[in-house]
Amino acid sequence: MSTSISDRMREKGFKSDAALAAKVGCERSMVTRIKLGKARPSLELAVRLSAVLELPADAFLTERAA
């Protein structure tokens, strides 16, 4: 993915994981784990993140390289 989740959050004006979590309806810790590649969201959450951050949903579902 050419644009990281963190980069896109900044572009969209989200200054914290908590702000994005509130917008998409999940826990802050889940956003943090997704950003770090330690968790993958449900399909439903991936779709909500995709809509808010304007990234393809599969960007949240694919395995990240270590």
PQR file with spaces between the fields and no chain letter, atoms N, CA, C, O and H, PARSE charges and radii, in Angstrom:
ATOM       1  N    MET     1       0.852   -1.173    0.000 -0.4000 1.5000
ATOM       2  CA   MET     1       0.000    0.000    0.000 -0.0000 2.0000
ATOM       3  C    MET     1       0.896    1.233    0.000  0.5500 1.7000
ATOM       4  O    MET     1       1.775    1.357    0.853 -0.5500 1.4000
ATOM       5  N    SER     2       0.688    2.130   -0.930 -0.4000 1.5000
ATOM       6  CA   SER     2       1.554    3.294   -1.047 -0.0000 2.0000
ATOM       7  C    SER     2       1.299    4.327    0.041  0.5500 1.7000
ATOM       8  O    SER     2       2.208    5.073    0.404 -0.5500 1.4000
ATOM       9  H    SER     2      -0.026    2.030   -1.623  0.4000 1.0000
ATOM      10  N    THR     3       0.100    4.383    0.557 -0.4000 1.5000
ATOM      11  CA   THR     3      -0.227    5.316    1.631 -0.0000 2.0000
ATOM      12  C    THR     3      -0.516    4.514    2.888  0.5500 1.7000
ATOM      13  O    THR     3      -1.398    3.655    2.890 -0.5500 1.4000
ATOM      14  H    THR     3      -0.639    3.777    0.262  0.4000 1.0000
ATOM      15  N    SER     4       0.217    4.785    3.952 -0.4000 1.5000
ATOM      16  CA   SER     4      -0.019    4.046    5.187 -0.0000 2.0000
ATOM      17  C    SER     4      -1.304    4.539    5.848  0.5500 1.7000
ATOM      18  O    SER     4      -1.793    5.632    5.566 -0.5500 1.4000
ATOM      19  H    SER     4       0.934    5.483    3.951  0.4000 1.0000
ATOM      20  N    ILE     5      -1.827    3.708    6.727 -0.4000 1.5000
ATOM      21  CA   ILE     5      -3.035    4.082    7.458 -0.0000 2.0000
ATOM      22  C    ILE     5      -2.773    5.342    8.266  0.5500 1.7000
ATOM      23  O    ILE     5      -3.618    6.236    8.308 -0.5500 1.4000
ATOM      24  H    ILE     5      -1.429    2.819    6.957  0.4000 1.0000
ATOM      25  N    SER     6      -1.620    5.425    8.907 -0.4000 1.5000
ATOM      26  CA   SER     6      -1.275    6.613    9.702 -0.0000 2.0000
ATOM      27  C    SER     6      -1.223    7.867    8.839  0.5500 1.7000
ATOM      28  O    SER     6      -1.720    8.922    9.231 -0.5500 1.4000
ATOM      29  H    SER     6      -0.933    4.699    8.874  0.4000 1.0000
ATOM      30  N    ASP     7      -0.615    7.741    7.656 -0.4000 1.5000
ATOM      31  CA   ASP     7      -0.549    8.890    6.744 -0.0000 2.0000
ATOM      32  C    ASP     7      -1.952    9.345    6.354  0.5500 1.7000
ATOM      33  O    ASP     7      -2.256   10.538    6.369 -0.5500 1.4000
ATOM      34  H    ASP     7      -0.211    6.883    7.338  0.4000 1.0000
ATOM      35  N    ARG     8      -2.798    8.387    6.009 -0.4000 1.5000
ATOM      36  CA   ARG     8      -4.153    8.729    5.583 -0.0000 2.0000
ATOM      37  C    ARG     8      -4.954    9.335    6.730  0.5500 1.7000
ATOM      38  O    ARG     8      -5.765   10.234    6.513 -0.5500 1.4000
ATOM      39  H    ARG     8      -2.552    7.418    5.997  0.4000 1.0000
ATOM      40  N    MET     9      -4.731    8.847    7.947 -0.4000 1.5000
ATOM      41  CA   MET     9      -5.408    9.442    9.105 -0.0000 2.0000
ATOM      42  C    MET     9      -5.057   10.918    9.222  0.5500 1.7000
ATOM      43  O    MET     9      -5.935   11.758    9.421 -0.5500 1.4000
ATOM      44  H    MET     9      -4.072    8.116    8.123  0.4000 1.0000
ATOM      45  N    ARG    10      -3.775   11.232    9.098 -0.4000 1.5000
ATOM      46  CA   ARG    10      -3.342   12.632    9.178 -0.0000 2.0000
ATOM      47  C    ARG    10      -3.964   13.460    8.056  0.5500 1.7000
ATOM      48  O    ARG    10      -4.436   14.573    8.286 -0.5500 1.4000
ATOM      49  H    ARG    10      -3.061   10.550    8.936  0.4000 1.0000
ATOM      50  N    GLU    11      -3.960   12.911    6.843 -0.4000 1.5000
ATOM      51  CA   GLU    11      -4.544   13.625    5.701 -0.0000 2.0000
ATOM      52  C    GLU    11      -6.025   13.938    5.925  0.5500 1.7000
ATOM      53  O    GLU    11      -6.520   14.981    5.497 -0.5500 1.4000
ATOM      54  H    GLU    11      -3.576   12.006    6.656  0.4000 1.0000
ATOM      55  N    LYS    12      -6.720   13.029    6.595 -0.4000 1.5000
ATOM      56  CA   LYS    12      -8.148   13.188    6.830 -0.0000 2.0000
ATOM      57  C    LYS    12      -8.445   13.939    8.127  0.5500 1.7000
ATOM      58  O    LYS    12      -9.611   14.116    8.482 -0.5500 1.4000
ATOM      59  H    LYS    12      -6.317   12.182    6.943  0.4000 1.0000
ATOM      60  N    GLY    13      -7.416   14.379    8.832 -0.4000 1.5000
ATOM      61  CA   GLY    13      -7.603   15.203   10.017 -0.0000 2.0000
ATOM      62  C    GLY    13      -7.788   14.461   11.324  0.5500 1.7000
ATOM      63  O    GLY    13      -8.184   15.065   12.321 -0.5500 1.4000
ATOM      64  H    GLY    13      -6.470   14.235    8.543  0.4000 1.0000
ATOM      65  N    PHE    14      -7.510   13.164   11.344 -0.4000 1.5000
ATOM      66  CA   PHE    14      -7.607   12.405   12.585 -0.0000 2.0000
ATOM      67  C    PHE    14      -6.281   12.517   13.316  0.5500 1.7000
ATOM      68  O    PHE    14      -5.258   12.022   12.844 -0.5500 1.4000
ATOM      69  H    PHE    14      -7.188   12.674   10.534  0.4000 1.0000
ATOM      70  N    LYS    15      -6.305   13.172   14.473 -0.4000 1.5000
ATOM      71  CA   LYS    15      -5.062   13.414   15.212 -0.0000 2.0000
ATOM      72  C    LYS    15      -4.719   12.288   16.178  0.5500 1.7000
ATOM      73  O    LYS    15      -3.629   12.264   16.751 -0.5500 1.4000
ATOM      74  H    LYS    15      -7.137   13.575   14.856  0.4000 1.0000
ATOM      75  N    SER    16      -5.648   11.360   16.357 -0.4000 1.5000
ATOM      76  CA   SER    16      -5.378   10.256   17.273 -0.0000 2.0000
ATOM      77  C    SER    16      -6.139    9.012   16.838  0.5500 1.7000
ATOM      78  O    SER    16      -7.107    9.075   16.080 -0.5500 1.4000
ATOM      79  H    SER    16      -6.534   11.380   15.892  0.4000 1.0000
ATOM      80  N    ASP    17      -5.667    7.881   17.346 -0.4000 1.5000
ATOM      81  CA   ASP    17      -6.369    6.631   17.096 -0.0000 2.0000
ATOM      82  C    ASP    17      -7.767    6.685   17.703  0.5500 1.7000
ATOM      83  O    ASP    17      -8.713    6.128   17.146 -0.5500 1.4000
ATOM      84  H    ASP    17      -4.880    7.829   17.961  0.4000 1.0000
ATOM      85  N    ALA    18      -7.894    7.355   18.842 -0.4000 1.5000
ATOM      86  CA   ALA    18      -9.186    7.461   19.508 -0.0000 2.0000
ATOM      87  C    ALA    18     -10.205    8.204   18.646  0.5500 1.7000
ATOM      88  O    ALA    18     -11.381    7.841   18.621 -0.5500 1.4000
ATOM      89  H    ALA    18      -7.125    7.807   19.294  0.4000 1.0000
ATOM      90  N    ALA    19      -9.759    9.240   17.943 -0.4000 1.5000
ATOM      91  CA   ALA    19     -10.674   10.005   17.088 -0.0000 2.0000
ATOM      92  C    ALA    19     -11.197    9.138   15.941  0.5500 1.7000
ATOM      93  O    ALA    19     -12.386    9.176   15.627 -0.5500 1.4000
ATOM      94  H    ALA    19      -8.803    9.535   17.963  0.4000 1.0000
ATOM      95  N    LEU    20     -10.324    8.370   15.327 -0.4000 1.5000
ATOM      96  CA   LEU    20     -10.760    7.479   14.249 -0.0000 2.0000
ATOM      97  C    LEU    20     -11.665    6.386   14.810  0.5500 1.7000
ATOM      98  O    LEU    20     -12.688    6.059   14.207 -0.5500 1.4000
ATOM      99  H    LEU    20      -9.357    8.339   15.583  0.4000 1.0000
ATOM     100  N    ALA    21     -11.303    5.830   15.939 -0.4000 1.5000
ATOM     101  CA   ALA    21     -12.111    4.776   16.554 -0.0000 2.0000
ATOM     102  C    ALA    21     -13.524    5.266   16.843  0.5500 1.7000
ATOM     103  O    ALA    21     -14.495    4.548   16.606 -0.5500 1.4000
ATOM     104  H    ALA    21     -10.472    6.096   16.428  0.4000 1.0000
ATOM     105  N    ALA    22     -13.638    6.477   17.349 -0.4000 1.5000
ATOM     106  CA   ALA    22     -14.962    7.042   17.632 -0.0000 2.0000
ATOM     107  C    ALA    22     -15.773    7.190   16.353  0.5500 1.7000
ATOM     108  O    ALA    22     -16.979    6.946   16.347 -0.5500 1.4000
ATOM     109  H    ALA    22     -12.849    7.061   17.541  0.4000 1.0000
ATOM     110  N    LYS    23     -15.122    7.584   15.287 -0.4000 1.5000
ATOM     111  CA   LYS    23     -15.802    7.785   14.004 -0.0000 2.0000
ATOM     112  C    LYS    23     -16.314    6.475   13.417  0.5500 1.7000
ATOM     113  O    LYS    23     -17.411    6.435   12.861 -0.5500 1.4000
ATOM     114  H    LYS    23     -14.142    7.782   15.292  0.4000 1.0000
ATOM     115  N    VAL    24     -15.535    5.408   13.533 -0.4000 1.5000
ATOM     116  CA   VAL    24     -15.917    4.129   12.927 -0.0000 2.0000
ATOM     117  C    VAL    24     -16.599    3.176   13.900  0.5500 1.7000
ATOM     118  O    VAL    24     -17.084    2.120   13.493 -0.5500 1.4000
ATOM     119  H    VAL    24     -14.643    5.440   13.985  0.4000 1.0000
ATOM     120  N    GLY    25     -16.642    3.535   15.175 -0.4000 1.5000
ATOM     121  CA   GLY    25     -17.353    2.724   16.151 -0.0000 2.0000
ATOM     122  C    GLY    25     -16.610    1.493   16.632  0.5500 1.7000
ATOM     123  O    GLY    25     -17.165    0.394   16.666 -0.5500 1.4000
ATOM     124  H    GLY    25     -16.248    4.393   15.506  0.4000 1.0000
ATOM     125  N    CYS    26     -15.357    1.682   17.002 -0.4000 1.5000
ATOM     126  CA   CYS    26     -14.595    0.568   17.576 -0.0000 2.0000
ATOM     127  C    CYS    26     -13.729    1.115   18.704  0.5500 1.7000
ATOM     128  O    CYS    26     -13.729    2.315   18.982 -0.5500 1.4000
ATOM     129  H    CYS    26     -14.907    2.575   16.974  0.4000 1.0000
ATOM     130  N    GLU    27     -12.998    0.221   19.342 -0.4000 1.5000
ATOM     131  CA   GLU    27     -12.093    0.615   20.428 -0.0000 2.0000
ATOM     132  C    GLU    27     -10.811    1.219   19.860  0.5500 1.7000
ATOM     133  O    GLU    27     -10.348    0.822   18.790 -0.5500 1.4000
ATOM     134  H    GLU    27     -12.999   -0.753   19.116  0.4000 1.0000
ATOM     135  N    ARG    28     -10.244    2.178   20.582 -0.4000 1.5000
ATOM     136  CA   ARG    28      -8.986    2.803   20.177 -0.0000 2.0000
ATOM     137  C    ARG    28      -7.899    1.756   20.014  0.5500 1.7000
ATOM     138  O    ARG    28      -7.097    1.821   19.082 -0.5500 1.4000
ATOM     139  H    ARG    28     -10.619    2.501   21.451  0.4000 1.0000
ATOM     140  N    SER    29      -7.874    0.794   20.920 -0.4000 1.5000
ATOM     141  CA   SER    29      -6.835   -0.227   20.863 -0.0000 2.0000
ATOM     142  C    SER    29      -6.918   -1.043   19.579  0.5500 1.7000
ATOM     143  O    SER    29      -5.891   -1.503   19.079 -0.5500 1.4000
ATOM     144  H    SER    29      -8.525    0.741   21.677  0.4000 1.0000
ATOM     145  N    MET    30      -8.104   -1.231   19.040 -0.4000 1.5000
ATOM     146  CA   MET    30      -8.239   -1.968   17.778 -0.0000 2.0000
ATOM     147  C    MET    30      -7.602   -1.181   16.647  0.5500 1.7000
ATOM     148  O    MET    30      -6.893   -1.759   15.822 -0.5500 1.4000
ATOM     149  H    MET    30      -8.938   -0.857   19.447  0.4000 1.0000
ATOM     150  N    VAL    31      -7.838    0.129   16.587 -0.4000 1.5000
ATOM     151  CA   VAL    31      -7.217    0.960   15.553 -0.0000 2.0000
ATOM     152  C    VAL    31      -5.695    0.867   15.671  0.5500 1.7000
ATOM     153  O    VAL    31      -4.998    0.715   14.667 -0.5500 1.4000
ATOM     154  H    VAL    31      -8.414    0.598   17.257  0.4000 1.0000
ATOM     155  N    THR    32      -5.195    0.956   16.873 -0.4000 1.5000
ATOM     156  CA   THR    32      -3.752    0.873   17.093 -0.0000 2.0000
ATOM     157  C    THR    32      -3.203   -0.467   16.608  0.5500 1.7000
ATOM     158  O    THR    32      -2.187   -0.506   15.914 -0.5500 1.4000
ATOM     159  H    THR    32      -5.761    1.079   17.688  0.4000 1.0000
ATOM     160  N    ARG    33      -3.866   -1.559   16.967 -0.4000 1.5000
ATOM     161  CA   ARG    33      -3.399   -2.889   16.549 -0.0000 2.0000
ATOM     162  C    ARG    33      -3.459   -3.059   15.039  0.5500 1.7000
ATOM     163  O    ARG    33      -2.577   -3.686   14.451 -0.5500 1.4000
ATOM     164  H    ARG    33      -4.692   -1.527   17.530  0.4000 1.0000
ATOM     165  N    ILE    34      -4.493   -2.507   14.403 -0.4000 1.5000
ATOM     166  CA   ILE    34      -4.594   -2.583   12.939 -0.0000 2.0000
ATOM     167  C    ILE    34      -3.433   -1.826   12.300  0.5500 1.7000
ATOM     168  O    ILE    34      -2.797   -2.324   11.371 -0.5500 1.4000
ATOM     169  H    ILE    34      -5.209   -1.998   14.880  0.4000 1.0000
ATOM     170  N    LYS    35      -3.160   -0.629   12.799 -0.4000 1.5000
ATOM     171  CA   LYS    35      -2.063    0.179   12.256 -0.0000 2.0000
ATOM     172  C    LYS    35      -0.720   -0.530   12.395  0.5500 1.7000
ATOM     173  O    LYS    35       0.135   -0.422   11.516 -0.5500 1.4000
ATOM     174  H    LYS    35      -3.676   -0.224   13.554  0.4000 1.0000
ATOM     175  N    LEU    36      -0.533   -1.248   13.489 -0.4000 1.5000
ATOM     176  CA   LEU    36       0.728   -1.939   13.750 -0.0000 2.0000
ATOM     177  C    LEU    36       0.807   -3.297   13.055  0.5500 1.7000
ATOM     178  O    LEU    36       1.839   -3.965   13.110 -0.5500 1.4000
ATOM     179  H    LEU    36      -1.228   -1.336   14.203  0.4000 1.0000
ATOM     180  N    GLY    37      -0.280   -3.703   12.405 -0.4000 1.5000
ATOM     181  CA   GLY    37      -0.299   -4.992   11.739 -0.0000 2.0000
ATOM     182  C    GLY    37      -0.463   -6.164   12.692  0.5500 1.7000
ATOM     183  O    GLY    37      -0.178   -7.305   12.328 -0.5500 1.4000
ATOM     184  H    GLY    37      -1.119   -3.159   12.360  0.4000 1.0000
ATOM     185  N    LYS    38      -0.920   -5.893   13.911 -0.4000 1.5000
ATOM     186  CA   LYS    38      -1.081   -6.940   14.918 -0.0000 2.0000
ATOM     187  C    LYS    38      -2.496   -7.501   14.955  0.5500 1.7000
ATOM     188  O    LYS    38      -2.758   -8.486   15.645 -0.5500 1.4000
ATOM     189  H    LYS    38      -1.151   -4.966   14.207  0.4000 1.0000
ATOM     190  N    ALA    39      -3.401   -6.882   14.218 -0.4000 1.5000
ATOM     191  CA   ALA    39      -4.787   -7.362   14.168 -0.0000 2.0000
ATOM     192  C    ALA    39      -5.376   -7.017   12.813  0.5500 1.7000
ATOM     193  O    ALA    39      -4.983   -6.047   12.165 -0.5500 1.4000
ATOM     194  H    ALA    39      -3.188   -6.082   13.657  0.4000 1.0000
ATOM     195  N    ARG    40      -6.324   -7.835   12.411 -0.4000 1.5000
ATOM     196  CA   ARG    40      -7.078   -7.537   11.197 -0.0000 2.0000
ATOM     197  C    ARG    40      -8.521   -7.305   11.607  0.5500 1.7000
ATOM     198  O    ARG    40      -9.056   -8.062   12.418 -0.5500 1.4000
ATOM     199  H    ARG    40      -6.644   -8.622   12.938  0.4000 1.0000
ATOM     200  N    PRO    41      -9.159   -6.285   11.071 -0.5600 1.5000
ATOM     201  CA   PRO    41     -10.536   -5.996   11.457  0.2800 2.0000
ATOM     202  C    PRO    41     -11.506   -6.971   10.810  0.5500 1.7000
ATOM     203  O    PRO    41     -11.176   -7.669    9.852 -0.5500 1.4000
ATOM     204  N    SER    42     -12.706   -6.998   11.361 -0.4000 1.5000
ATOM     205  CA   SER    42     -13.778   -7.739   10.708 -0.0000 2.0000
ATOM     206  C    SER    42     -14.044   -7.085    9.357  0.5500 1.7000
ATOM     207  O    SER    42     -13.624   -5.952    9.119 -0.5500 1.4000
ATOM     208  H    SER    42     -12.974   -6.432   12.140  0.4000 1.0000
ATOM     209  N    LEU    43     -14.725   -7.781    8.492 -0.4000 1.5000
ATOM     210  CA   LEU    43     -15.068   -7.210    7.190 -0.0000 2.0000
ATOM     211  C    LEU    43     -15.895   -5.946    7.372  0.5500 1.7000
ATOM     212  O    LEU    43     -15.688   -4.959    6.666 -0.5500 1.4000
ATOM     213  H    LEU    43     -15.065   -8.702    8.685  0.4000 1.0000
ATOM     214  N    GLU    44     -16.822   -5.972    8.306 -0.4000 1.5000
ATOM     215  CA   GLU    44     -17.671   -4.803    8.572 -0.0000 2.0000
ATOM     216  C    GLU    44     -16.833   -3.598    8.992  0.5500 1.7000
ATOM     217  O    GLU    44     -17.045   -2.494    8.490 -0.5500 1.4000
ATOM     218  H    GLU    44     -16.990   -6.774    8.879  0.4000 1.0000
ATOM     219  N    LEU    45     -15.891   -3.795    9.900 -0.4000 1.5000
ATOM     220  CA   LEU    45     -15.037   -2.695   10.348 -0.0000 2.0000
ATOM     221  C    LEU    45     -14.123   -2.233    9.215  0.5500 1.7000
ATOM     222  O    LEU    45     -13.889   -1.035    9.061 -0.5500 1.4000
ATOM     223  H    LEU    45     -15.718   -4.692   10.307  0.4000 1.0000
ATOM     224  N    ALA    46     -13.612   -3.159    8.431 -0.4000 1.5000
ATOM     225  CA   ALA    46     -12.756   -2.791    7.294 -0.0000 2.0000
ATOM     226  C    ALA    46     -13.510   -1.892    6.318  0.5500 1.7000
ATOM     227  O    ALA    46     -12.944   -0.941    5.778 -0.5500 1.4000
ATOM     228  H    ALA    46     -13.802   -4.133    8.555  0.4000 1.0000
ATOM     229  N    VAL    47     -14.789   -2.196    6.094 -0.4000 1.5000
ATOM     230  CA   VAL    47     -15.602   -1.379    5.191 -0.0000 2.0000
ATOM     231  C    VAL    47     -15.795    0.019    5.780  0.5500 1.7000
ATOM     232  O    VAL    47     -15.728    1.008    5.051 -0.5500 1.4000
ATOM     233  H    VAL    47     -15.248   -2.969    6.532  0.4000 1.0000
ATOM     234  N    ARG    48     -16.034    0.112    7.085 -0.4000 1.5000
ATOM     235  CA   ARG    48     -16.205    1.435    7.721 -0.0000 2.0000
ATOM     236  C    ARG    48     -14.899    2.235    7.665  0.5500 1.7000
ATOM     237  O    ARG    48     -14.913    3.428    7.363 -0.5500 1.4000
ATOM     238  H    ARG    48     -16.089   -0.692    7.678  0.4000 1.0000
ATOM     239  N    LEU    49     -13.779    1.583    7.955 -0.4000 1.5000
ATOM     240  CA   LEU    49     -12.483    2.258    7.874 -0.0000 2.0000
ATOM     241  C    LEU    49     -12.213    2.722    6.444  0.5500 1.7000
ATOM     242  O    LEU    49     -11.728    3.831    6.218 -0.5500 1.4000
ATOM     243  H    LEU    49     -13.768    0.614    8.201  0.4000 1.0000
ATOM     244  N    SER    50     -12.529    1.873    5.505 -0.4000 1.5000
ATOM     245  CA   SER    50     -12.340    2.190    4.097 -0.0000 2.0000
ATOM     246  C    SER    50     -13.111    3.446    3.698  0.5500 1.7000
ATOM     247  O    SER    50     -12.581    4.323    3.015 -0.5500 1.4000
ATOM     248  H    SER    50     -12.922    0.972    5.689  0.4000 1.0000
ATOM     249  N    ALA    51     -14.346    3.519    4.127 -0.4000 1.5000
ATOM     250  CA   ALA    51     -15.189    4.675    3.777 -0.0000 2.0000
ATOM     251  C    ALA    51     -14.658    5.954    4.401  0.5500 1.7000
ATOM     252  O    ALA    51     -14.617    6.995    3.745 -0.5500 1.4000
ATOM     253  H    ALA    51     -14.776    2.807    4.681  0.4000 1.0000
ATOM     254  N    VAL    52     -14.255    5.888    5.645 -0.4000 1.5000
ATOM     255  CA   VAL    52     -13.791    7.081    6.350 -0.0000 2.0000
ATOM     256  C    VAL    52     -12.426    7.544    5.836  0.5500 1.7000
ATOM     257  O    VAL    52     -12.203    8.741    5.660 -0.5500 1.4000
ATOM     258  H    VAL    52     -14.288    5.042    6.178  0.4000 1.0000
ATOM     259  N    LEU    53     -11.525    6.611    5.599 -0.4000 1.5000
ATOM     260  CA   LEU    53     -10.167    6.968    5.185 -0.0000 2.0000
ATOM     261  C    LEU    53      -9.973    6.984    3.668  0.5500 1.7000
ATOM     262  O    LEU    53      -8.910    7.358    3.172 -0.5500 1.4000
ATOM     263  H    LEU    53     -11.706    5.638    5.742  0.4000 1.0000
ATOM     264  N    GLU    54     -11.004    6.575    2.945 -0.4000 1.5000
ATOM     265  CA   GLU    54     -10.943    6.524    1.482 -0.0000 2.0000
ATOM     266  C    GLU    54      -9.747    5.685    1.006  0.5500 1.7000
ATOM     267  O    GLU    54      -8.950    6.106    0.168 -0.5500 1.4000
ATOM     268  H    GLU    54     -11.868    6.271    3.348  0.4000 1.0000
ATOM     269  N    LEU    55      -9.667    4.493    1.577 -0.4000 1.5000
ATOM     270  CA   LEU    55      -8.684    3.489    1.185 -0.0000 2.0000
ATOM     271  C    LEU    55      -9.460    2.232    0.804  0.5500 1.7000
ATOM     272  O    LEU    55     -10.580    2.043    1.279 -0.5500 1.4000
ATOM     273  H    LEU    55     -10.315    4.151    2.257  0.4000 1.0000
ATOM     274  N    PRO    56      -8.902    1.375   -0.031 -0.5600 1.5000
ATOM     275  CA   PRO    56      -9.603    0.132   -0.344  0.2800 2.0000
ATOM     276  C    PRO    56      -9.735   -0.743    0.907  0.5500 1.7000
ATOM     277  O    PRO    56      -8.814   -0.817    1.720 -0.5500 1.4000
ATOM     278  N    ALA    57     -10.871   -1.394    1.049 -0.4000 1.5000
ATOM     279  CA   ALA    57     -11.122   -2.227    2.229 -0.0000 2.0000
ATOM     280  C    ALA    57     -10.063   -3.300    2.403  0.5500 1.7000
ATOM     281  O    ALA    57      -9.717   -3.653    3.530 -0.5500 1.4000
ATOM     282  H    ALA    57     -11.619   -1.334    0.388  0.4000 1.0000
ATOM     283  N    ASP    58      -9.543   -3.824    1.294 -0.4000 1.5000
ATOM     284  CA   ASP    58      -8.534   -4.879    1.418 -0.0000 2.0000
ATOM     285  C    ASP    58      -7.224   -4.378    2.021  0.5500 1.7000
ATOM     286  O    ASP    58      -6.391   -5.181    2.439 -0.5500 1.4000
ATOM     287  H    ASP    58      -9.825   -3.537    0.379  0.4000 1.0000
ATOM     288  N    ALA    59      -7.035   -3.074    2.068 -0.4000 1.5000
ATOM     289  CA   ALA    59      -5.844   -2.521    2.717 -0.0000 2.0000
ATOM     290  C    ALA    59      -5.813   -2.853    4.198  0.5500 1.7000
ATOM     291  O    ALA    59      -4.745   -2.876    4.809 -0.5500 1.4000
ATOM     292  H    ALA    59      -7.712   -2.421    1.728  0.4000 1.0000
ATOM     293  N    PHE    60      -6.978   -3.110    4.777 -0.4000 1.5000
ATOM     294  CA   PHE    60      -7.069   -3.413    6.208 -0.0000 2.0000
ATOM     295  C    PHE    60      -7.109   -4.915    6.464  0.5500 1.7000
ATOM     296  O    PHE    60      -6.970   -5.355    7.606 -0.5500 1.4000
ATOM     297  H    PHE    60      -7.845   -3.091    4.281  0.4000 1.0000
ATOM     298  N    LEU    61      -7.295   -5.692    5.421 -0.4000 1.5000
ATOM     299  CA   LEU    61      -7.495   -7.129    5.583 -0.0000 2.0000
ATOM     300  C    LEU    61      -6.295   -7.967    5.187  0.5500 1.7000
ATOM     301  O    LEU    61      -6.202   -9.133    5.572 -0.5500 1.4000
ATOM     302  H    LEU    61      -7.408   -5.335    4.494  0.4000 1.0000
ATOM     303  N    THR    62      -5.376   -7.395    4.426 -0.4000 1.5000
ATOM     304  CA   THR    62      -4.239   -8.164    3.949 -0.0000 2.0000
ATOM     305  C    THR    62      -3.147   -8.251    5.009  0.5500 1.7000
ATOM     306  O    THR    62      -3.015   -7.374    5.863 -0.5500 1.4000
ATOM     307  H    THR    62      -5.452   -6.449    4.114  0.4000 1.0000
ATOM     308  N    GLU    63      -2.393   -9.293    4.936 -0.4000 1.5000
ATOM     309  CA   GLU    63      -1.273   -9.506    5.852 -0.0000 2.0000
ATOM     310  C    GLU    63      -0.169   -8.505    5.534  0.5500 1.7000
ATOM     311  O    GLU    63       0.175   -8.316    4.367 -0.5500 1.4000
ATOM     312  H    GLU    63      -2.500  -10.005    4.241  0.4000 1.0000
ATOM     313  N    ARG    64       0.382   -7.872    6.541 -0.4000 1.5000
ATOM     314  CA   ARG    64       1.489   -6.937    6.334 -0.0000 2.0000
ATOM     315  C    ARG    64       2.805   -7.679    6.396  0.5500 1.7000
ATOM     316  O    ARG    64       2.976   -8.620    7.170 -0.5500 1.4000
ATOM     317  H    ARG    64       0.103   -8.026    7.489  0.4000 1.0000
ATOM     318  N    ALA    65       3.724   -7.238    5.570 -0.4000 1.5000
ATOM     319  CA   ALA    65       5.067   -7.829    5.617 -0.0000 2.0000
ATOM     320  C    ALA    65       5.792   -7.349    6.866  0.5500 1.7000
ATOM     321  O    ALA    65       5.665   -6.189    7.257 -0.5500 1.4000
ATOM     322  H    ALA    65       3.585   -6.473    4.941  0.4000 1.0000
ATOM     323  N    ALA    66       6.532   -8.217    7.475 -0.4000 1.5000
ATOM     324  CA   ALA    66       7.247   -7.857    8.709 -0.0000 2.0000
ATOM     325  C    ALA    66       8.501   -7.092    8.412  0.5500 1.7000
ATOM     326  O    ALA    66       9.224   -6.710    9.332 -0.5500 1.4000
ATOM     327  H    ALA    66       6.635   -9.160    7.158  0.4000 1.0000
